[in-house]
Amino acid sequence: MQQLRVAGRDVPDELLAHISPAHSENVNFFGVITVDVEAELAKLDGGGWRPLRPATAAVM
């Protein structure tokens, strides 16, 4: 957070109290999710569909 403050961003301490120290690298503290669009598009078949997941055993 110090880096953001040095860059001139207003980061209130009240906000920091609600942020977990654990985070994923694809989600930043401002709620922006980055997605590798090219990798996701490469998963599509020729018709533009994603493959189905394999069937699992029926839940009892």
N, CA, C and O of each residue as an XYZ file, in Angstrom:
240
protein
N       0.809     -1.188      0.000
C       0.000      0.000      0.000
C       0.856      1.257      0.000
O       0.468      2.294     -0.538
N       2.028      1.143      0.615
C       2.908      2.307      0.663
C       3.276      2.770     -0.740
O       3.381      3.969     -1.000
N       3.472      1.811     -1.643
C       3.809      2.142     -3.032
C       2.690      2.952     -3.682
O       2.963      3.890     -4.430
N       1.434      2.598     -3.405
C       0.302      3.354     -3.947
C       0.266      4.763     -3.362
O      -0.006      5.732     -4.071
N       0.539      4.865     -2.083
C       0.514      6.187     -1.452
C       1.627      7.072     -2.000
O       1.417      8.265     -2.215
N       2.815      6.498     -2.230
C       3.923      7.262     -2.799
C       3.559      7.743     -4.200
O       3.963      8.828     -4.617
N       2.790      6.920     -4.926
C       2.375      7.286     -6.283
C       1.238      8.304     -6.280
O       0.767      8.705     -7.344
N       0.790      8.728     -5.090
C      -0.247      9.753     -5.006
C      -1.656      9.227     -4.841
O      -2.605     10.010     -4.848
N      -1.819      7.911     -4.692
C      -3.159      7.342     -4.506
C      -3.601      7.509     -3.058
O      -2.801      7.361     -2.135
N      -4.868      7.817     -2.870
C      -5.438      7.924     -1.521
C      -5.882      6.533     -1.084
O      -6.830      5.979     -1.640
N      -5.199      5.967     -0.089
C      -5.526      4.643      0.425
C      -5.843      4.797      1.913
O      -4.937      4.795      2.746
N      -7.131      4.931      2.246
C      -7.498      5.139      3.648
C      -7.214      3.908      4.516
O      -7.412      2.775      4.078
N      -6.755      4.135      5.734
C      -6.511      3.037      6.668
C      -7.788      2.254      6.951
O      -7.728      1.052      7.207
N      -8.941      2.917      6.908
C     -10.216      2.242      7.150
C     -10.467      1.171      6.078
O     -11.034      0.118      6.367
N     -10.047      1.445      4.860
C     -10.192      0.474      3.775
C      -9.253     -0.704      3.991
O      -9.641     -1.851      3.770
N      -8.044     -0.442      4.413
C      -7.067     -1.504      4.619
C      -7.513     -2.495      5.689
O      -7.117     -3.660      5.654
N      -8.319     -2.054      6.625
C      -8.793     -2.943      7.681
C      -9.671     -4.058      7.127
O      -9.872     -5.071      7.797
N     -10.200     -3.890      5.909
C     -11.111     -4.871      5.312
C     -10.458     -5.690      4.207
O     -11.139     -6.464      3.534
N      -9.159     -5.536      4.007
C      -8.462     -6.254      2.942
C      -7.621     -7.357      3.553
O      -6.831     -7.121      4.467
N      -7.798     -8.553      3.040
C      -7.016     -9.688      3.501
C      -5.599     -9.597      2.947
O      -5.407     -9.141      1.820
N      -4.610    -10.023      3.718
C      -3.248    -10.009      3.190
C      -3.035    -11.065      2.101
O      -2.099    -10.959      1.309
N      -3.898    -12.079      2.060
C      -3.794    -13.115      1.033
C      -4.578    -12.665     -0.190
O      -5.727    -12.238     -0.081
N      -3.958    -12.764     -1.337
C      -4.657    -12.404     -2.567
C      -4.083    -13.196     -3.724
O      -2.979    -13.735     -3.638
N      -4.824    -13.260     -4.781
C      -4.361    -13.929     -5.990
C      -3.698    -12.896     -6.880
O      -4.052    -11.718     -6.851
N      -2.738    -13.343     -7.667
C      -2.029    -12.380     -8.507
C      -2.906    -11.829     -9.617
O      -2.576    -10.792    -10.192
N      -4.024    -12.494     -9.941
C      -4.878    -11.983    -11.008
C      -5.944    -11.014    -10.507
O      -6.726    -10.503    -11.309
N      -5.995    -10.747     -9.203
C      -6.969     -9.805     -8.650
C      -6.204     -8.749     -7.869
O      -5.452     -9.075     -6.951
N      -6.392     -7.490     -8.230
C      -5.708     -6.456     -7.468
C      -6.653     -5.880     -6.424
O      -7.819     -6.268     -6.357
N      -6.165     -4.975     -5.627
C      -6.952     -4.436     -4.520
C      -8.080     -3.523     -4.963
O      -8.888     -3.101     -4.136
N      -8.154     -3.212     -6.235
C      -9.208     -2.331     -6.726
C     -10.310     -3.111     -7.441
O     -11.190     -2.510     -8.057
N     -10.271     -4.452     -7.365
C     -11.336     -5.275     -7.895
C     -11.240     -5.565     -9.382
O     -12.217     -6.014     -9.981
N     -10.102     -5.324     -9.987
C      -9.938     -5.600    -11.407
C      -9.406     -7.015    -11.573
O      -8.403     -7.383    -10.962
N     -10.070     -7.796    -12.389
C      -9.643     -9.157    -12.642
C      -9.005     -9.205    -14.019
O      -9.610     -8.791    -15.007
N      -7.785     -9.709    -14.081
C      -7.124     -9.834    -15.369
C      -7.284    -11.264    -15.869
O      -7.134    -12.222    -15.110
N      -7.586    -11.392    -17.131
C      -7.801    -12.696    -17.744
C      -6.958    -12.769    -19.007
O      -6.909    -11.816    -19.784
N      -6.299    -13.894    -19.209
C      -5.540    -14.119    -20.431
C      -6.546    -14.523    -21.512
O      -6.848    -15.704    -21.681
N      -7.051    -13.544    -22.226
C      -8.111    -13.762    -23.208
C      -7.641    -14.705    -24.305
O      -8.388    -15.590    -24.723
N      -6.419    -14.527    -24.774
C      -5.906    -15.378    -25.842
C      -5.870    -16.841    -25.409
O      -6.218    -17.721    -26.197
N      -5.456    -17.117    -24.176
C      -5.413    -18.492    -23.672
C      -6.822    -19.069    -23.558
O      -7.042    -20.240    -23.865
N      -7.764    -18.256    -23.121
C      -9.149    -18.737    -23.011
C      -9.744    -19.007    -24.389
O     -10.446    -20.000    -24.577
N      -9.471    -18.140    -25.341
C      -9.979    -18.356    -26.698
C      -9.363    -19.590    -27.339
O     -10.012    -20.267    -28.137
N      -8.112    -19.885    -26.994
C      -7.440    -21.061    -27.551
C      -8.087    -22.363    -27.082
O      -7.904    -23.400    -27.720
N      -8.836    -22.330    -25.985
C      -9.502    -23.522    -25.464
C     -10.779    -23.852    -26.226
O     -11.313    -24.952    -26.083
N     -11.274    -22.920    -27.034
C     -12.530    -23.129    -27.746
C     -12.320    -24.043    -28.947
O     -11.249    -24.064    -29.554
N     -13.373    -24.801    -29.277
C     -13.288    -25.632    -30.474
C     -13.638    -24.788    -31.701
O     -13.847    -23.580    -31.587
N     -13.701    -25.413    -32.852
C     -13.960    -24.688    -34.094
C     -15.291    -23.956    -34.117
O     -15.439    -22.963    -34.829
N     -16.264    -24.436    -33.344
C     -17.574    -23.796    -33.298
C     -17.685    -22.713    -32.234
O     -18.740    -22.096    -32.081
N     -16.593    -22.478    -31.493
C     -16.618    -21.456    -30.454
C     -17.118    -21.955    -29.115
O     -17.477    -21.153    -28.253
N     -17.148    -23.269    -28.923
C     -17.630    -23.853    -27.674
C     -16.472    -24.376    -26.842
O     -15.466    -24.840    -27.379
N     -16.624    -24.297    -25.531
C     -15.653    -24.921    -24.635
C     -15.972    -26.407    -24.553
O     -17.135    -26.791    -24.673
N     -14.953    -27.258    -24.350
C     -15.248    -28.679    -24.209
C     -15.998    -28.942    -22.908
O     -15.826    -28.231    -21.918
N     -16.826    -29.971    -22.932
C     -17.556    -30.353    -21.719
C     -16.602    -30.974    -20.723
O     -15.614    -31.607    -21.096
N     -16.909    -30.786    -19.461
C     -16.132    -31.459    -18.426
C     -16.494    -32.928    -18.446
O     -17.605    -33.284    -18.838
N     -15.565    -33.801    -18.023
C     -15.896    -35.227    -17.981
C     -17.009    -35.496    -16.985
O     -17.107    -34.837    -15.949
N     -17.846    -36.472    -17.309
C     -18.956    -36.841    -16.410
C     -18.390    -37.464    -15.139
O     -17.385    -38.174    -15.177
N     -19.043    -37.193    -14.024
C     -18.640    -37.770    -12.747
C     -19.718    -38.735    -12.294
O     -20.812    -38.760    -12.857
N     -19.417    -39.524    -11.285
C     -20.394    -40.467    -10.745
C     -21.582    -39.698    -10.179
O     -21.427    -38.599     -9.646
N     -22.737    -40.273    -10.298
C     -23.962    -39.637     -9.804
C     -23.890    -39.442     -8.298
O     -23.389    -40.306     -7.578
N     -24.378    -38.333     -7.833
C     -24.418    -38.026     -6.405
C     -25.643    -38.704     -5.816
O     -26.746    -38.580     -6.348
N     -25.449    -39.412     -4.730
C     -26.558    -40.128     -4.097
C     -27.300    -39.238     -3.173
O     -28.269    -39.667     -2.548
